[in-house]
Amino acid sequence: MADRIWITWEIQRRNRTLSACFNAKLYELDVHACSLFRYPIAISKTIGVLANEKPNIIFVQNPSLVLASLSVLIAYMFKKVLIIDTHNAGLFPLEGQYRLLNWIASKITSCGDLSIVSNHELEKYVVDQGGKAIAIPDPIPKIIAHESKPKLKGETNILFVCSWAKDEPYLEVLRAAESVDNGTYIYVTGNSKGREKLYGDELPESVVMTGYVSEKEYTDLLYACDVVMVLTRRENCLLCGAYEGVAAGKPLIISNTLALKQHFNKGCVFVKNNPGEILEAIDTVKQNYLALTKEIESLRLQHDRNYLEIMKEAEELIADITTYPGVG
């Protein structure tokens, strides 16, 4: 039995790295089935894990709203400490478009003993909703390069880490790719599910669609590329792909949001998610490549030093939480 467990209904690097930082036993209950069966199976597996482990402290990821709601109920009934790693999509489900989902998200936030969020703006938001929060960005992951890596097509190869979600300006990247120099290629990750057809024309020759790749294939791409590009329209969102780029020592092209500028303050070129600025950023990285690479290494060391203090504060907060999860 484990005193601390971490449950997620998907596989994501943040769960693996952060659960290790908290010394919590990780359960990735990633059920592949249609929604009609997925939720009952995932709920059953979650209850089974909790029954077998009998932890005192439960960490869960939100989203899923269903997992978070179930955990609030279980923690209340059995007097367990509940800590929720709350992502943007957990605070603002489906981009905050539906009042009922927003209300559910707010109730979850206020009922957990502690919410972990990625930055201080989200921390303030949780407090305003009646919850207790701490801002903990992702740890820089330990990504080990394989002995051999693939030979990519270009003189300059850019890995655009993309999940083809609504907040990602993938069409703007495809339009920027129309005008890149010869020898520059943009590798676009993720299962597009046909969304690239919104581009309207045949994709530029400089674009390489990788489709879904395994973790090994992704790691190989990460180390084989020259630059990592990760973009979002969300204002208070820190990007997993950016942490992965730092881990691999690659200069970053990332969106020009306050949260990203404050956190990734070295080795990066920031853009406003339009084709012109994306194209300019690619040229800027190429012209300043060595300096930006050195800055990324400095950023990684700075982040690692700061993380020790952040985790110390988090453990002190957990120590102050009683074994009975109060509301609000």
N, C-alpha and C positions, 0 to 999 in steps of 0.2 A: 504493500500500500504506500502511496505517495502523499506527503503532506500538501504538496502543491501540484496541481495539474493545469495544463493549458489545452483547451479544446477549440478547434477550428473546423469548419465544414468545407474548407478549401485548402489547397496547397499554395502557400505564398512564403517567400523568403523571410519576411518580417516575423512571421510566427516562429520560424525556426531559430532565428538569431535572438529575438527578444525573450523567448521562453528559456533559452539557454542562459541568458543574462540573469533571469530571475530564478534559475535552478528549478524550473517547473517541468514536470514530465509532459511531453507533448503528445497529443492525440490528433492526428489529421484524419478526420472522418469525412473523406471526400467521396461521397456516394454518387455513382454515375447511373442515373435512372431518370425517367421523366418525372415531372413535378408531383404527379399523383402518387408516386411511390417513393420518391427521393426524401421528402420530408418525414413521412412516417418511419422510414428506415433510419434516417439520421437521428431522429428523436429517440428511437429505441436504442441505438448504439450509444448515444450520449448518456441516457439513463443507466445503461449497463456499465459504462465506464465509471460513472459517479458511484454506483452501487458497489462496484468491485474495489475501487481505490479509496473511497471514504475520505477524501481530502478535507483539510480545514480551509484551504484557500483555493478558490476556483478562478482561473483566468479564462476568459472567452473572447473571441473576436466578434465584433459587430461592424459590418454585416457578417453574418446573417441576423436580421431582425428576429427571425424565429428562434434561432439558437440563443440570442441574448434575452428574449422574453422568457423562454423556458428556464434559463439559468437564474433569472431574477426570481421566478416562482420557487425553484428548488432551493436557492440560497435562503430565501425567506422561511420556507417550511422547515428546513433542517439546520438553520442557524449557522450558515457558512459565510465566510467572507467572499464577496464577489468583486472581482476586478475586471473591468471591460476594456479591452483594447479597441478603442472606437475610431474607426476610419471616417473620412469625409462622407462616404456613402452610408455610414451608420448614423451620422448626425443629420444628413440631408438625403434621405432615401429617394432614389429616382430623381436626383438633382433638385429635391425639395419641391416638386410640382404638386404633391397631393397632401392636403391638410391632415387627413387621417393618419397617413404614414409619418408625417412630421410630429403629430401628437404622440404616436406610439414611441417614436425615437426619443422624444423629450422625456416621456415617462421612464423609459429604460435608463436614460442618463441620470435622472434624479434618484432612481432606486438602487443603482449600484453603489458599493462602498467607495469605489475609486474608478475614475475613467482615465485611461492612458490615451493621450492624443499626441499628434506629431509636432505641434508648435503652439506658441503662447497665445495666438489669436483664438485658436480652437479651445484652449484651456479657459480663456475668459468666457467663451460662449457657453461651455459646460457649466461653469459657476453661475452664470446668469440663468441657466435652466434649473438651478437648485441642486446641482451635483458638486462633487469634489473631484478635482482633476490635477494631473501632472503632465507636463509636456515632455515626452521622451521621443526624440527622433530615432530613426532606425540606427542600429549599430552598423558600422562599416562591415559588410559580410566578409567572411574568409572564403574567397573563391580561388581554388587552386587551378593553375593553368596545366593543361595536359602537355605531354612531351612534344607532341606534334600538333600543329594547328593548320586549318585549311588555307589554301592559297586563294586569296580574294582577287577580284577582277581588276581593280583599279590601282593607280598610283596613290590615290587617297580614297580610303574606304570609310564610310560613315555608317554606323549602326544606329538606325532609328528604332528605338525600343517602343513598340506600339502594341496596344491591345485592341485597337480599333473601337475604343469607347467614344461616347458622345463628347467628352471633354477634350479629346485629342484632335488637334488640327491636322489630320493626315492629308486632307485634300490640299492644304496650303503647302505641305512638304512636297507632294507630287507635282504641284505647279512650279515650285522652286527648282525641282529636279530638271525641268525643261531647259534651264539656262546654265547649269553647272559646266565647268570646264571639262574638256575631254580628259579622260583619265580619272575622273571623280565619279564614284558610284555610291548610291545610297541603298543599303540593305534594310528592308522593312520587315520587322518580325510580326508574328501573330497571325491568327486565323481571321482573315478579313471578312469571311462569310459574304463575299461579293461586294462589300462596300466600296472597293476601289472602282467599281463601275460608275459611281457617282462622278468620277473624274470626267467621264464623257468620251474621251478619246483613248487610243491605244497608249499605254503607259510609256513614258520616256525610256529610252534605252539605258539611261543611267540608273534606273530603278531595278532592284533585284528583290522580288517578293520571296521571303524565306518560307512563308506559311508557318504552321505550328512546328516547333523544333523541340527535341528532348533537352534535358538540362545539360547534358554533355555537349550537344551541338551548340546550344546557346553559349556555354562557357567558351567553346572554341571560337565562335564568332566574336565574342566580347574581347578576347585577347588578340584575335587576328586583325580586328579593325583598328583604325587610327583615331577615330573620334566617336564619342557616344552622344546621340541626340535624344532628348526626352522632353516632350512638350505637353502642356495642359492649359485649359482655359480656367481651371479652378484657382481661385485666389489663395486659399490657405491649404494647399496640397503639396506635400513633399513627395518626391517621386522615387520609387524603389529602383528604377533603372538608373537614376543619377547616383545613388549609393553604389550600385554595381559598377558603374563607370569609374568612380573614385577607387574602388577596390582593385580594379584592373589597371589603374594608373593612366586613364584616358582623359584628355581634355573634354569638356562638356559643352554642348549647345543646349541651353534650357530656356524656359519661358521667363519673361521679364515680370515676375510677380514678387511682391515684397517678401513673402515667406521664403521663396527660393533664393532671392538675392541675399537675405540675411544669413541663411544657412550654408549655401554654397558660395562663399565669398571669395574664392580663389580658383584659378584655373578654368573659368567658365566664360562663355560669351552668351549674353542674354538677348532674347528676341521677343518681339510683340506678336508672334504667331502669324505673321503675314509672309507671303512668298519673297518679297523684296528683302526683308530683314533676315530671313532664313538664308537666302543666297549670300548676303553680305557677311553673315556670321561664318559661313563655310570658308569664305575667302580670308576672313580675319584669323580663323584658327590655323589655316594653312600658312599664313604669313608669320604667325607668332607661336608656332607649334612647340618648339623646345621650351620657351619660357612658360607656356601654359602647362606643359607636362610637369615641369618642376613645381609649379604652384599647386597642382593637383596632389602631388606627394606631400607638400607642406600642409594642405587642407586635411589629408588623411591623418597625419600625425596630430594636428590640432584637434580634430574630432575625437580621436582616441583618448587624448588627455582630458577633454571636457566630459567624456562619457563616464569616467570614473566618479566624478562629482554628481552627475545626474542620477546614477544608480544608487549612490549613497543616500541622496535625498529621497529617492523612491522607497528604499528599504526602511527609512525612518518613518515615512508616512504609513507604510504597511504595519509597522510595529505599533503605531498609535491606534490602529483600527481594532476595535474589539471583535471578539468572535461572533457577536451577534450583529448582523448587518442592518444598521438603522436606515431609515428612509430619509433622504435629503441631507 
